[in-house]
Amino acid sequence: MRRLAALDGLRGLAALMVFVFHAHVPGLQETVIGLDAGVLIFFALSGYLLYAPFAAAHHGSRPVDLRAYAIRRFLRIAPAYLVAAFAIAWLWRPDLVDDPVSIATTFRDPTVVAWTLQIEVVFYALLPVASTLLARFRGASRIRILFVIAMSSIAVTVIGMAAFVALVGYIPTDVLIAFPSYLWAFVPGMVVAELEQQGRLARPLPGRVLAGGAALVLIASVVNLPPYFDVLASLGGATLIAYVVSRPTAGQRFAPVFGAAGAISYSVYLWHVMIIVAVDRPDPTLGGALLAFVITVAVAAVVYVAVERPAMRLASQLVRVRRRQLVAVGPGFSSSSSFNVTMAIPVMAIDPTMPSTPLTGSAAAMSGVGGTAASRFSVNTTPNAAASHAARRSGNASGRKTSTPNA
């Protein structure tokens, strides 16, 4: 029952990459200019973590409890964003304070990075629908369909860009940061979840897979493709995720550090741009960047303790209440609600207070997108499903993989 510490570390690395990208550190920025590739790693993590419970359902597990999914998604993302957005507006963008509704809905964005949250939220909303459609196909066919979806997303982006250039002579920024331009970026992580369910990751992947994933991310950072076409970064991130999933104990020695990095990564992402602007502008320096980083980490830690963690605990309490209600209703309750997969949700956070079971093999259920407990999964069953669930888990005394589907 171990958390995948290395996924927390990967989330922290992605946040650090984005910070360095925006910091414009003298000397480094000219060498590695594509560190916004961290955003693509976030999307790959979201694709894996959020789709994993649905993939498990495709392979025989009970359906995901969509109410629990929605509760955890909302309380993982919204509170921290609202605190950051209104605090930043009050401190640095008073011109925005007179329109709180637009701030709350991200139409006016003091954080500068909420466009990625908009993309994530659309993914959250469409994922259950997409999962329902994918459930009609077998495992190998689902992977092929996901590949077609990714290619179609890229094709639509290219066609849309060409159409705008032909019609108006330029490409509106809104087109380049819209969900259709990034749908493909979630697919590599989703494919990892499917491969896991098919047992392809049941054995530890060799070290060359880790090296290959790291090389893809590094190449993406140097080549610096536009993020809406940065396939290298997304594939590199998914490769690293697959390696970690196949080796659940990877990085366990550094679990406290990785866990802390994952926990604060969401707020680091939300706060870092305006702190960099306040501390290290108009003339960026290495010392200014380091000071901005220290302040950002301190602010993120405070927000995590004061806002994010309480919100995650509230979500857990609400889900437990719902769980008790489902148990009280008993076997007669609809099957769509009898299995509750609690989702500790990227862009970017996971709930470290959640009990966990590893999401692997053909069993288990998982948690969602966000910061720290990115790798923990908890499964709740009603009485009539408890025996079969216990039997599935008993087949894996090591706690590393189970025999039932995961999603």
C-alpha positions as CSV (number, residue, x, y, z in Angstrom):
1,M,0.0,0.0,0.0
2,R,2.7,2.5,-0.9
3,R,2.3,5.8,-2.6
4,L,4.2,6.2,-5.8
5,A,6.6,8.8,-4.4
6,A,8.3,9.3,-7.8
7,L,5.1,10.7,-9.3
8,D,5.1,13.3,-6.6
9,G,8.7,14.1,-7.6
10,L,7.7,14.3,-11.2
11,R,5.0,16.8,-10.4
12,G,7.4,18.9,-8.5
13,L,9.9,18.7,-11.3
14,A,7.3,19.9,-13.8
15,A,6.5,22.9,-11.5
16,L,10.2,23.7,-11.2
17,M,10.6,23.7,-15.0
18,V,7.8,26.1,-15.5
19,F,9.2,28.4,-12.8
20,V,12.6,28.5,-14.4
21,F,11.0,29.1,-17.8
22,H,9.2,32.2,-16.5
23,A,12.1,33.4,-14.4
24,H,14.3,34.0,-17.5
25,V,17.5,33.2,-15.6
26,P,20.4,34.9,-17.3
27,G,22.5,32.4,-19.2
28,L,20.2,29.4,-18.6
29,Q,17.3,30.9,-20.6
30,E,19.4,31.0,-23.7
31,T,20.5,27.4,-23.4
32,V,17.3,25.6,-22.3
33,I,14.5,27.8,-23.4
34,G,11.7,25.2,-23.6
35,L,11.2,24.5,-20.0
36,D,7.5,25.2,-20.4
37,A,7.5,21.5,-21.4
38,G,6.6,21.1,-17.7
39,V,3.1,22.0,-18.6
40,L,2.9,19.0,-20.9
41,I,4.2,16.8,-18.1
42,F,1.3,18.1,-16.0
43,F,-1.2,17.2,-18.7
44,A,0.3,13.7,-19.1
45,L,0.0,13.2,-15.3
46,S,-3.6,14.3,-15.4
47,G,-4.3,11.9,-18.3
48,Y,-2.9,9.0,-16.3
49,L,-4.2,9.8,-12.9
50,L,-7.7,10.8,-13.8
51,Y,-8.3,8.1,-16.5
52,A,-6.9,5.3,-14.4
53,P,-10.1,4.6,-12.4
54,F,-12.1,4.6,-15.6
55,A,-9.7,2.2,-17.3
56,A,-10.0,0.0,-14.3
57,A,-13.8,-0.1,-14.8
58,H,-13.2,-1.1,-18.4
59,H,-11.3,-4.1,-17.2
60,G,-13.9,-5.4,-14.8
61,S,-13.9,-3.0,-11.8
62,R,-17.1,-1.3,-10.7
63,P,-18.1,2.1,-12.2
64,V,-16.5,5.3,-10.9
65,D,-18.6,7.3,-8.5
66,L,-19.0,10.4,-10.5
67,R,-20.2,12.5,-7.6
68,A,-17.1,11.7,-5.6
69,Y,-15.0,12.4,-8.7
70,A,-16.7,15.9,-9.1
71,I,-16.4,16.7,-5.4
72,R,-12.7,15.9,-5.2
73,R,-11.9,17.7,-8.5
74,F,-13.7,20.9,-7.5
75,L,-12.3,21.1,-3.9
76,R,-8.8,20.2,-5.1
77,I,-8.6,22.9,-7.8
78,A,-11.0,25.7,-6.9
79,P,-10.1,26.9,-3.4
80,A,-6.4,27.3,-4.1
81,Y,-7.1,29.1,-7.4
82,L,-9.6,31.5,-5.8
83,V,-7.2,32.4,-3.0
84,A,-4.3,32.9,-5.4
85,A,-6.4,34.8,-7.9
86,F,-8.0,37.3,-5.5
87,A,-4.9,37.8,-3.4
88,I,-2.8,38.5,-6.5
89,A,-5.5,40.8,-7.9
90,W,-5.6,42.7,-4.6
91,L,-1.8,43.0,-4.3
92,W,-0.8,43.6,-7.8
93,R,-3.8,44.0,-10.1
94,P,-6.3,46.2,-8.4
95,D,-7.8,47.0,-11.7
96,L,-9.3,43.5,-11.8
97,V,-10.8,43.5,-8.3
98,D,-14.0,45.3,-9.4
99,D,-15.0,42.2,-11.5
100,P,-14.9,39.2,-9.0
101,V,-17.1,37.0,-11.2
102,S,-14.7,37.2,-14.1
103,I,-11.8,36.4,-11.7
104,A,-13.6,33.5,-10.2
105,T,-14.4,32.0,-13.6
106,T,-10.9,32.7,-14.9
107,F,-12.1,35.0,-17.7
108,R,-9.9,37.6,-16.1
109,D,-6.8,35.9,-14.8
110,P,-4.5,37.6,-12.3
111,T,-2.3,34.5,-12.0
112,V,-1.5,34.4,-15.8
113,V,-1.5,30.6,-15.8
114,A,-5.2,29.8,-15.4
115,W,-5.5,29.0,-19.1
116,T,-4.1,25.6,-18.3
117,L,-6.7,25.2,-15.5
118,Q,-9.4,25.9,-18.1
119,I,-8.0,23.1,-20.3
120,E,-7.8,20.7,-17.3
121,V,-11.4,21.5,-16.2
122,V,-12.7,20.8,-19.7
123,F,-10.8,17.5,-19.6
124,Y,-12.3,16.7,-16.2
125,A,-15.8,17.3,-17.6
126,L,-15.4,15.3,-20.8
127,L,-13.5,12.4,-19.4
128,P,-16.5,10.4,-18.0
129,V,-18.2,10.8,-21.4
130,A,-15.1,9.7,-23.3
131,S,-14.7,6.8,-20.9
132,T,-18.2,5.7,-21.6
133,L,-17.6,5.6,-25.3
134,L,-14.2,3.9,-24.9
135,A,-15.8,1.2,-22.8
136,R,-17.5,-0.1,-25.9
137,F,-14.2,-1.3,-27.2
138,R,-11.6,-3.8,-26.1
139,G,-8.2,-2.8,-24.6
140,A,-6.1,-2.8,-27.7
141,S,-8.8,-1.1,-29.7
142,R,-9.1,1.6,-27.0
143,I,-5.4,2.4,-27.4
144,R,-5.8,2.7,-31.1
145,I,-8.8,5.0,-30.6
146,L,-6.9,7.2,-28.2
147,F,-4.1,7.4,-30.8
148,V,-6.7,8.5,-33.4
149,I,-8.1,11.1,-31.0
150,A,-4.6,12.5,-30.4
151,M,-3.9,12.7,-34.1
152,S,-7.3,14.3,-34.8
153,S,-6.6,16.9,-32.1
154,I,-3.3,17.9,-33.7
155,A,-4.9,17.9,-37.2
156,V,-7.8,20.1,-36.0
157,T,-5.3,22.6,-34.5
158,V,-3.3,22.7,-37.8
159,I,-6.4,23.2,-39.9
160,G,-7.7,25.8,-37.6
161,M,-4.5,27.8,-37.6
162,A,-4.3,27.6,-41.4
163,A,-7.9,28.7,-41.7
164,F,-7.4,31.8,-39.4
165,V,-4.3,32.8,-41.4
166,A,-6.2,32.5,-44.6
167,L,-9.2,34.4,-43.4
168,V,-7.9,37.1,-41.1
169,G,-4.1,37.0,-41.6
170,Y,-3.2,35.9,-38.1
171,I,-3.9,33.2,-35.4
172,P,-5.8,34.5,-32.4
173,T,-4.1,33.6,-29.1
174,D,-7.3,32.1,-27.8
175,V,-7.1,29.4,-30.5
176,L,-3.6,28.4,-29.4
177,I,-4.6,28.0,-25.7
178,A,-8.0,26.3,-26.2
179,F,-8.8,22.7,-25.2
180,P,-8.9,21.3,-28.7
181,S,-5.3,22.3,-29.2
182,Y,-4.2,20.3,-26.1
183,L,-6.6,17.4,-26.1
184,W,-3.8,15.2,-27.5
185,A,-1.5,16.0,-24.6
186,F,-3.7,14.0,-22.2
187,V,-3.6,10.9,-24.4
188,P,-0.1,9.6,-23.6
189,G,-1.0,9.4,-19.9
190,M,-4.3,7.7,-20.7
191,V,-2.4,5.1,-22.8
192,V,-0.2,4.4,-19.8
193,A,-3.3,3.6,-17.7
194,E,-4.6,1.2,-20.4
195,L,-1.2,-0.5,-20.7
196,E,-1.2,-0.9,-16.9
197,Q,-4.6,-2.6,-17.0
198,Q,-3.4,-5.0,-19.7
199,G,-0.5,-6.1,-17.5
200,R,2.1,-4.5,-19.7
201,L,3.6,-2.7,-16.7
202,A,3.4,-5.6,-14.3
203,R,7.2,-6.2,-14.5
204,P,9.7,-3.4,-13.8
205,L,10.7,-1.6,-17.0
206,P,14.5,-1.4,-17.6
207,G,16.5,1.6,-16.8
208,R,16.8,2.6,-20.5
209,V,13.1,3.5,-20.4
210,L,13.8,6.0,-17.7
211,A,16.8,7.3,-19.6
212,G,14.7,7.5,-22.8
213,G,11.9,9.5,-21.1
214,A,14.3,11.9,-19.5
215,A,16.1,12.4,-22.9
216,L,12.7,13.2,-24.6
217,V,12.0,15.8,-22.0
218,L,15.5,17.3,-22.3
219,I,15.3,17.4,-26.1
220,A,11.9,19.0,-25.9
221,S,13.3,21.7,-23.6
222,V,16.2,22.4,-26.0
223,V,14.2,22.2,-29.3
224,N,11.4,24.4,-27.7
225,L,8.5,23.4,-29.9
226,P,5.3,25.4,-29.3
227,P,3.5,23.8,-26.4
228,Y,0.4,22.9,-28.5
229,F,2.8,20.8,-30.7
230,D,5.3,19.7,-28.1
231,V,4.7,16.0,-28.6
232,L,8.2,15.1,-27.4
233,A,7.6,16.6,-23.9
234,S,4.3,14.8,-23.6
235,L,5.7,11.4,-24.7
236,G,8.7,11.9,-22.4
237,G,6.4,12.6,-19.5
238,A,4.3,9.6,-20.2
239,T,7.4,7.4,-20.5
240,L,8.6,8.5,-17.1
241,I,5.1,7.8,-15.7
242,A,5.1,4.3,-17.2
243,Y,8.5,3.6,-15.6
244,V,7.4,4.7,-12.2
245,V,4.1,2.7,-12.4
246,S,6.1,-0.4,-13.2
247,R,8.4,0.3,-10.2
248,P,6.2,1.3,-7.3
249,T,9.1,1.6,-4.9
250,A,11.1,3.9,-7.1
251,G,12.1,7.1,-5.3
252,Q,10.8,5.8,-2.0
253,R,14.1,6.8,-0.3
254,F,13.2,10.4,-1.1
255,A,9.5,10.1,-0.4
256,P,9.4,13.0,2.1
257,V,11.1,15.4,-0.3
258,F,9.1,14.2,-3.3
259,G,5.9,14.3,-1.3
260,A,6.5,17.9,-0.2
261,A,7.4,18.9,-3.7
262,G,4.2,17.4,-5.1
263,A,2.1,18.9,-2.3
264,I,3.1,22.5,-3.0
265,S,3.5,22.2,-6.8
266,Y,-0.1,23.5,-7.5
267,S,0.3,26.7,-5.5
268,V,3.8,27.1,-6.8
269,Y,2.3,27.0,-10.3
270,L,-0.4,29.5,-9.4
271,W,1.7,32.1,-7.5
272,H,5.1,32.0,-9.2
273,V,4.6,34.4,-12.1
274,M,3.5,37.4,-10.1
275,I,6.1,36.8,-7.4
276,I,8.8,36.7,-10.1
277,V,7.4,40.0,-11.5
278,A,7.4,41.6,-8.1
279,V,10.8,40.5,-7.0
280,D,12.9,40.1,-10.1
281,R,11.7,42.6,-12.7
282,P,12.4,44.6,-14.8
283,D,16.0,43.3,-14.8
284,P,16.1,39.6,-14.2
285,T,19.1,38.3,-12.2
286,L,20.1,34.9,-10.8
287,G,19.9,36.3,-7.3
288,G,16.4,37.7,-8.0
289,A,15.2,34.4,-9.4
290,L,16.5,32.5,-6.3
291,L,14.8,35.0,-4.0
292,A,11.5,34.7,-6.0
293,F,11.8,30.9,-5.8
294,V,12.2,30.9,-2.0
295,I,9.3,33.3,-1.6
296,T,7.1,31.2,-3.9
297,V,7.9,28.0,-2.1
298,A,7.1,29.6,1.3
299,V,3.8,31.1,0.0
300,A,2.9,27.8,-1.6
301,A,3.6,25.9,1.6
302,V,1.4,28.2,3.6
303,V,-1.4,28.0,1.1
304,Y,-1.2,24.2,1.1
305,V,-1.4,24.0,4.8
306,A,-4.1,26.7,5.3
307,V,-6.2,26.1,2.2
308,E,-5.5,23.1,0.0
309,R,-5.1,20.4,2.8
310,P,-8.3,21.5,4.6
311,A,-10.2,21.5,1.3
312,M,-9.0,18.0,0.5
313,R,-10.0,16.8,4.0
314,L,-13.5,18.4,3.4
315,A,-13.7,16.5,0.1
316,S,-12.8,13.3,1.9
317,Q,-15.4,13.9,4.6
318,L,-18.1,14.5,2.0
319,V,-17.1,11.4,0.1
320,R,-17.2,9.4,3.3
321,V,-20.7,10.7,4.0
322,R,-21.8,9.6,0.5
323,R,-20.1,6.2,1.0
324,R,-22.1,5.6,4.2
325,Q,-25.3,6.6,2.4
326,L,-24.6,4.1,-0.4
327,V,-23.8,1.4,2.2
328,A,-27.1,2.2,4.0
329,V,-29.0,1.9,0.8
330,G,-27.6,-1.5,0.3
331,P,-27.4,-4.0,-2.6
332,G,-30.6,-2.7,-4.1
333,F,-28.9,0.6,-5.0
334,S,-28.0,1.1,-8.7
335,S,-24.7,-0.4,-9.7
336,S,-23.5,2.9,-11.1
337,S,-23.2,4.2,-7.6
338,S,-22.3,1.1,-5.6
339,F,-18.6,1.4,-6.3
340,N,-16.9,4.6,-5.1
341,V,-13.5,5.4,-6.4
342,T,-12.2,8.3,-4.4
343,M,-10.3,10.7,-6.5
344,A,-7.6,12.8,-4.8
345,I,-7.1,15.3,-7.4
346,P,-3.7,18.1,-11.0
347,V,-3.4,20.8,-13.2
348,M,-2.0,19.6,-10.2
349,A,-2.5,18.2,-6.7
350,I,-3.2,15.0,-4.8
351,D,-4.5,14.3,-1.4
352,P,-1.9,13.0,1.1
353,T,-4.5,12.3,3.7
354,M,-6.2,9.7,1.6
355,P,-5.8,6.0,2.4
356,S,-4.3,4.3,-0.6
357,T,-3.9,1.2,-2.6
358,P,-1.5,1.0,-5.5
359,L,-3.2,1.4,-8.9
360,T,-1.8,-1.4,-11.1
361,G,-2.3,-4.6,-12.9
362,S,-6.0,-5.3,-13.4
363,A,-7.2,-4.0,-10.1
364,A,-7.5,-0.9,-7.9
365,A,-8.9,2.5,-8.3
366,M,-7.2,5.8,-8.3
367,S,-7.0,9.4,-7.4
368,G,-7.0,12.5,-9.5
369,V,-4.9,15.4,-10.7
370,G,-3.0,17.8,-8.6
371,G,-0.1,18.0,-6.2
372,T,1.0,15.4,-3.7
373,A,-0.6,12.1,-3.3
374,A,-0.6,11.7,-7.0
375,S,-0.1,8.1,-6.8
376,R,-2.5,7.0,-4.2
377,F,-5.7,5.2,-4.9
378,S,-8.5,4.2,-2.6
379,V,-11.4,1.9,-3.4
380,N,-14.7,1.8,-1.6
381,T,-17.2,-1.0,-2.1
382,T,-20.7,-1.8,-0.9
383,P,-21.2,-4.9,1.2
384,N,-22.1,-7.1,-1.7
385,A,-18.9,-6.2,-3.5
386,A,-16.6,-6.3,-0.5
387,A,-15.9,-10.0,-0.6
388,S,-14.8,-10.0,-4.2
389,H,-12.7,-7.0,-3.7
390,A,-11.0,-8.6,-0.7
391,A,-10.4,-11.7,-2.8
392,R,-8.8,-9.7,-5.5
393,R,-6.5,-7.9,-3.1
394,S,-5.5,-11.2,-1.3
395,G,-3.9,-12.3,-4.5
396,N,-1.2,-9.8,-4.1
397,A,0.4,-10.1,-0.7
398,S,3.2,-7.7,-1.8
399,G,0.8,-4.8,-2.1
400,R,2.4,-4.0,-5.4
401,K,-0.2,-5.1,-7.9
402,T,-3.6,-6.5,-7.8
403,S,-5.6,-8.7,-10.2
404,T,-8.5,-6.5,-10.8
405,P,-8.7,-3.7,-13.3
406,N,-7.7,-0.2,-12.4
407,A,-8.7,2.9,-14.1
